[in-house]
Amino acid sequence: MNTSIYIAKRYLFSRKKMHAINIISGISMLGVLIGSAALIIILSVFNGFEEVILSLYSNFTPEIKIEPRMGKTFNPNTVYFNTLRKDDKVFSFIEVLQEKVLVKYDGKPVIGSIKGVSAQFMKRGNLDSIIQSGSFTLKRDGNNYAVIGSTVQSSLGVSIRDQFTPLEIYSPNRDAGTGANPLNAFTVRPIYPTGIFGLGQEFDDLIITPIDFARDLLNQPVNVSSLEINFKKGTNLKDEQDVIKDKIGHNFTVKNRSQQNAELYKTLNYERWFIFMILVFVLIIAIFNIIGSLTMLVMDKRKDIAILTSLGANKQLIQGIFFFEGMMISITGCIAGIFLGLIFCILQQRFGLVKMGTDKSIIDAYPIALLLRDFILVFLTVVSISVIASGISARLSIKGLNDIKQDL
């Protein structure tokens, strides 16, 4: 075993009388332990939130979305789109007609967006996971129904139990002339809500209806705003996206889920790394406390250094003792912290120890998702900081060595 490592190990782990130096080293190790555990737990919680949020969005947003590059609508009845509709790899091919509308309920108005969807929209099996009240029902006994976002519900005070007060949806009448009767300037259609969903500000002003209701309201018998396509499991989405782009040309945009929700992905990543950097600064403070403890250790071991020097120990060996001492303190604390964080995360996954604290949340307890990359990242971060702190301590030990030589 390397002489420096052996002596550093003896200083750190040998049985000895407890001194202030040992207490300070223990506090430094405890700080690294807590910081490492906190990093693992925080990153795992953010991973869990990301999984929950993206799973909710994936229940609502398609794998591939096709929209016109210019204008609001387009005709979906082209040769290629009809071929794509019948492709064996396609799980659902959804026509969407979406537009801003005025919504009234019991005399109260609000501006929202109607989203008419074709029947294959209901092939998604987890739509009820975003429902806060009622059910995700758009058709029943041949009648059209609406599912509304929580923003619309809260603005209008909609009650899905009230079967006598429908939503009144207003849209400009495209056929009305400039001198027409103001009463005929809008097309109005009533519809009853069956459910209220909550997903995020981007979606919560929607009124989702069958597409035939939206076509009648908006006077759009053929055109659509977008096509939403989901593929069967095992399909290479990147390849399919590239094929669709090549086939339909530059008149359309073809977006995958991350491109459709670019701001959401950016926000999740920014928040995760912002919190990570804050905890790293805390970890830096804890690790740099090692410099103080090692400086005191150098002072305490002046006689040992003198003996080693008289036996022929050079500067590199002396430096190595205190460098490896600092590394051992940091790495021991880091490994213990990672293990502690892992245990807590497993217990949180199984038993939900820390609750969300609200009855309206989609999940009861804070979600956890363990990723190997987080453990590697935390370990490498601690090692990197420790190398710097231990290097500084080792240089200070040389100064102590020079002072000893002067005394001798």
C-alpha positions in Angstrom: 0.0 0.0 0.0 1.2 3.5 -0.8 2.9 5.0 2.4 0.9 8.2 2.2 -2.4 6.4 1.9 -1.5 4.0 4.8 -0.6 6.9 7.1 -3.7 8.9 6.1 -5.8 5.8 6.7 -4.3 5.4 10.2 -5.0 9.1 11.0 -8.6 8.8 9.9 -9.7 5.3 11.0 -7.4 4.2 13.8 -8.8 4.1 17.4 -7.6 7.2 19.2 -8.6 9.7 21.8 -11.2 12.1 20.5 -9.8 15.5 19.8 -11.2 18.7 18.5 -9.6 17.8 15.1 -11.5 14.5 15.0 -14.8 16.3 15.8 -14.1 18.9 13.0 -13.3 16.1 10.6 -16.4 14.3 11.6 -18.5 17.4 11.0 -16.9 17.9 7.6 -17.7 14.3 6.7 -21.3 14.7 8.0 -21.7 17.8 5.8 -20.6 15.9 2.8 -22.9 13.1 3.7 -26.0 15.3 4.1 -25.1 17.3 0.9 -24.7 14.1 -1.2 -27.9 12.6 0.2 -29.8 15.8 -0.5 -28.5 15.9 -4.1 -29.6 12.3 -4.7 -33.0 12.9 -3.2 -33.7 16.3 -5.0 -32.6 14.9 -8.4 -34.7 11.8 -7.9 -37.7 13.9 -7.0 -37.3 16.1 -10.0 -37.0 13.0 -12.1 -40.2 11.7 -10.6 -42.0 15.0 -11.2 -40.8 14.9 -14.8 -42.1 11.4 -15.3 -45.5 12.3 -13.9 -45.8 15.5 -15.8 -44.6 14.0 -19.1 -46.8 11.0 -18.7 -49.8 13.3 -18.2 -48.9 15.3 -21.2 -48.3 12.1 -23.3 -51.9 11.1 -22.5 -53.0 14.3 -24.1 -50.4 15.3 -26.7 -49.7 13.1 -29.7 -46.4 11.5 -30.7 -46.4 13.4 -34.0 -48.4 16.6 -34.8 -48.8 18.0 -38.3 -49.7 21.7 -38.7 -49.8 24.1 -41.7 -46.8 26.4 -41.9 -49.0 29.2 -43.3 -52.6 29.8 -42.4 -54.8 28.1 -39.8 -56.3 25.1 -41.6 -55.7 22.7 -44.4 -57.5 19.9 -46.3 -56.5 16.5 -44.9 -58.0 14.6 -47.8 -54.8 14.2 -49.8 -53.3 11.0 -51.3 -50.5 10.9 -48.8 -52.6 11.7 -45.7 -55.2 9.1 -46.7 -52.3 6.6 -47.1 -50.9 7.5 -43.7 -54.3 7.1 -42.2 -54.3 3.4 -43.2 -50.7 2.7 -42.4 -50.4 -0.5 -40.2 -47.9 1.2 -37.9 -50.4 4.0 -37.0 -52.4 3.5 -33.8 -54.5 6.6 -34.0 -55.0 9.2 -36.7 -56.8 12.2 -35.2 -58.2 15.1 -37.1 -58.3 18.3 -35.0 -60.2 21.6 -35.6 -59.3 24.3 -33.1 -60.2 28.0 -32.9 -60.7 30.8 -30.3 -64.3 31.2 -29.2 -66.4 33.0 -26.7 -68.0 30.8 -24.1 -71.0 31.7 -21.9 -72.4 29.9 -19.0 -75.3 31.2 -17.0 -74.7 34.7 -18.5 -71.0 34.8 -17.6 -68.5 35.0 -20.6 -64.9 33.9 -21.1 -62.6 33.6 -24.0 -61.4 30.0 -24.6 -60.4 27.6 -27.4 -62.6 24.9 -28.9 -60.8 21.8 -29.9 -62.9 19.4 -32.0 -61.4 16.0 -32.3 -62.3 12.9 -34.3 -63.4 9.7 -32.8 -59.9 8.1 -32.6 -59.0 10.6 -30.0 -60.7 8.4 -27.5 -58.4 5.5 -28.3 -56.0 6.9 -25.7 -56.6 4.8 -22.7 -55.4 7.1 -19.9 -57.5 10.3 -20.6 -59.3 9.9 -17.2 -55.9 10.4 -15.4 -56.1 14.2 -16.2 -59.8 14.4 -15.2 -60.5 16.4 -12.0 -64.2 15.9 -12.0 -66.7 13.9 -14.1 -65.5 11.8 -17.0 -63.9 12.2 -20.4 -67.0 11.6 -22.4 -67.5 13.3 -25.8 -70.3 11.1 -27.2 -73.2 9.5 -25.5 -76.4 8.1 -27.1 -75.7 10.0 -30.3 -75.4 13.4 -28.5 -72.3 15.6 -28.4 -70.7 16.6 -25.1 -67.7 18.7 -24.0 -64.8 18.2 -21.6 -63.5 21.6 -20.4 -60.3 22.8 -18.9 -60.0 23.9 -15.3 -59.5 27.6 -16.3 -62.8 27.6 -18.1 -64.5 25.9 -15.2 -63.2 28.3 -12.6 -63.9 31.4 -14.7 -67.5 30.5 -15.4 -68.3 28.4 -12.3 -69.5 25.5 -14.4 -71.2 22.6 -12.6 -71.1 19.3 -14.6 -74.0 18.1 -12.4 -76.3 20.9 -13.7 -78.1 19.2 -16.6 -80.2 22.3 -17.3 -77.6 24.9 -18.1 -75.5 24.3 -21.2 -72.3 26.0 -22.3 -73.1 28.5 -25.1 -70.2 28.7 -27.6 -70.0 31.7 -29.9 -68.0 31.9 -33.1 -68.0 34.6 -35.8 -70.4 33.7 -38.7 -68.2 33.5 -41.8 -71.3 34.0 -44.1 -72.5 37.1 -42.3 -72.1 40.3 -44.4 -70.8 43.6 -43.0 -74.3 45.0 -42.8 -75.9 42.0 -41.3 -78.0 42.0 -38.2 -75.6 41.9 -35.2 -77.5 39.0 -33.8 -76.5 37.0 -36.9 -72.8 38.0 -36.7 -72.1 35.0 -34.5 -72.9 31.3 -34.7 -74.0 29.9 -31.3 -74.2 26.3 -30.3 -75.1 24.8 -26.9 -73.3 21.8 -25.4 -73.3 20.2 -22.0 -70.0 19.5 -20.2 -69.3 16.0 -18.8 -65.9 16.5 -17.3 -63.2 19.0 -16.1 -59.5 18.3 -16.7 -56.4 20.0 -15.4 -53.1 19.8 -17.2 -51.5 23.2 -17.4 -52.0 26.8 -18.5 -51.3 25.9 -22.1 -54.3 23.5 -22.2 -56.7 24.5 -19.4 -58.6 27.1 -21.5 -59.7 24.3 -24.0 -63.2 23.1 -24.6 -62.8 19.6 -26.2 -65.7 18.5 -28.3 -66.4 16.0 -31.1 -65.1 17.4 -34.4 -68.6 17.4 -36.1 -69.7 19.8 -33.4 -66.7 22.1 -34.1 -67.3 21.8 -37.9 -70.9 23.0 -37.5 -69.9 25.8 -35.1 -67.0 27.1 -37.2 -68.5 26.3 -40.6 -65.5 24.2 -41.6 -66.9 21.1 -43.3 -63.6 19.7 -44.6 -60.5 21.5 -43.3 -58.6 20.8 -40.1 -56.2 22.7 -37.9 -53.8 19.8 -37.3 -53.4 16.1 -37.5 -52.4 14.2 -34.4 -50.8 10.8 -35.0 -49.8 8.1 -32.5 -48.0 5.0 -33.5 -48.0 1.4 -32.3 -45.4 0.3 -29.7 -42.0 -0.5 -31.1 -42.2 2.1 -33.9 -39.2 4.3 -34.4 -40.7 7.7 -34.0 -37.6 9.6 -35.3 -37.7 7.6 -38.5 -41.4 8.1 -39.0 -41.1 11.8 -38.3 -38.3 12.1 -41.0 -40.4 10.1 -43.5 -43.5 12.3 -43.0 -41.4 15.5 -43.4 -39.9 14.2 -46.7 -43.4 13.3 -48.0 -45.4 16.4 -47.1 -42.7 19.0 -48.0 -42.1 22.5 -46.5 -45.8 23.6 -46.3 -46.2 21.8 -43.0 -44.5 21.5 -39.6 -44.0 18.0 -38.1 -43.3 18.0 -34.4 -42.6 15.3 -31.9 -43.7 15.6 -28.2 -40.6 17.4 -27.0 -40.9 19.9 -29.9 -44.6 20.4 -29.1 -43.9 21.1 -25.4 -40.5 22.8 -25.8 -41.1 25.3 -23.0 -42.1 22.6 -20.6 -39.0 20.5 -21.3 -36.8 23.7 -20.9 -38.5 24.6 -17.6 -38.1 21.2 -16.1 -34.4 21.1 -17.1 -33.7 24.7 -15.9 -35.4 24.0 -12.5 -33.5 20.8 -12.0 -30.1 22.3 -12.7 -30.8 25.5 -10.8 -31.6 23.5 -7.6 -28.6 21.2 -8.3 -26.2 24.2 -8.5 -27.6 25.6 -5.2 -26.9 22.3 -3.4 -23.5 22.0 -5.0 -22.6 25.4 -3.5 -23.7 24.0 -0.1 -21.6 20.9 -0.8 -18.6 23.1 -1.7 -18.8 24.8 1.7 -19.0 21.5 3.5 -16.0 20.0 1.6 -13.9 23.2 2.1 -14.4 22.8 5.8 -11.9 19.9 5.4 -9.2 22.5 4.7 -9.7 23.8 8.2 -9.6 20.4 9.8 -6.6 19.3 7.9 -4.7 22.5 8.8 -5.3 21.7 12.4 -4.2 18.1 11.8 -1.0 19.4 10.4 -0.4 21.4 13.5 -1.3 18.5 15.7 1.0 16.1 13.8 4.1 18.3 13.8 6.1 15.7 15.8 5.0 12.9 13.4 6.0 15.1 10.4 9.4 15.8 12.0 10.0 12.0 12.6 9.0 11.2 9.0 11.3 13.9 7.7 14.2 12.6 9.8 13.6 9.2 8.3 13.9 10.5 4.8 10.3 11.4 3.9 10.2 13.9 1.1 7.7 16.7 0.4 5.6 14.5 -2.0 5.0 11.9 0.8 4.0 14.5 3.4 1.7 16.2 0.9 0.2 12.9 -0.1 -0.7 12.1 3.6 -2.9 15.1 3.9 -4.2 15.0 0.4 -5.5 11.4 0.8 -6.8 12.3 4.3 -9.0 14.9 2.8 -10.1 12.6 -0.1 -11.0 9.9 2.4 -13.1 12.2 4.5 -15.0 13.4 1.4 -15.4 10.1 -0.4 -16.5 8.3 2.8 -19.1 11.0 3.4 -20.1 10.9 -0.2 -20.6 7.1 -0.4 -22.5 7.1 2.9 -24.7 10.1 1.7 -25.4 8.4 -1.6 -26.4 5.2 0.2 -28.6 7.1 2.7 -30.2 9.0 -0.2 -30.8 5.7 -2.0 -32.5 4.2 1.0 -34.7 7.2 1.5 -35.7 7.2 -2.1 -36.6 3.5 -2.1 -38.7 4.0 1.1 -40.4 7.0 -0.5 -41.2 5.0 -3.6 -42.7 2.1 -1.6 -44.4 3.9 1.3 -44.8 7.5 0.3 -43.3 8.9 3.5 -43.5 12.6 2.4 -46.9 13.5 1.2 -47.8 16.3 -1.2 -50.0 18.0 1.4 -53.0 18.7 -0.8 -56.1 16.6 -1.6 -56.3 18.1 -5.2 -52.9 16.8 -6.3 -52.8 14.1 -8.9 -50.5 12.0 -6.7 -50.5 11.6 -2.9 -46.8 11.6 -2.2 -43.7 13.1 -3.8 -42.7 11.0 -6.8 -39.3 9.4 -7.1 -37.4 8.1 -10.1 -33.9 6.7 -9.6 -31.4 7.2 -12.5 -27.9 5.8 -12.5 -26.6 9.0 -14.1 -27.5 11.0 -11.0 -25.5 8.8 -8.7 -22.5 9.1 -11.1 -22.9 12.9 -11.3 -23.1 13.4 -7.6 -20.0 11.1 -7.0 -17.9 12.9 -9.7 -19.0 16.3 -8.4 -17.9 15.4 -4.8 -14.6 13.9 -6.1 -13.8 17.0 -8.2 -14.4 19.4 -5.4 -12.5 17.2 -3.0 -9.5 17.1 -5.2 -9.3 20.9 -5.2 -9.9 21.2 -1.4 -7.4 18.4 -0.6 -4.8 19.9 -2.9 -5.0 23.1 -1.1 -4.7 21.3 2.3 -1.7 19.4 1.0 0.1 22.6 0.0 -0.6 24.0 3.5 1.1 20.9 4.9 4.3 21.8 3.1 4.2 25.2 4.7 3.9 23.4 8.0 6.8 21.2 7.1 9.0 24.3 6.4 8.1 25.7 9.7 9.1 22.5 11.4 12.5 22.5 9.6 13.1 26.1 10.9 12.2 24.9 14.4 14.6 22.0 14.1 
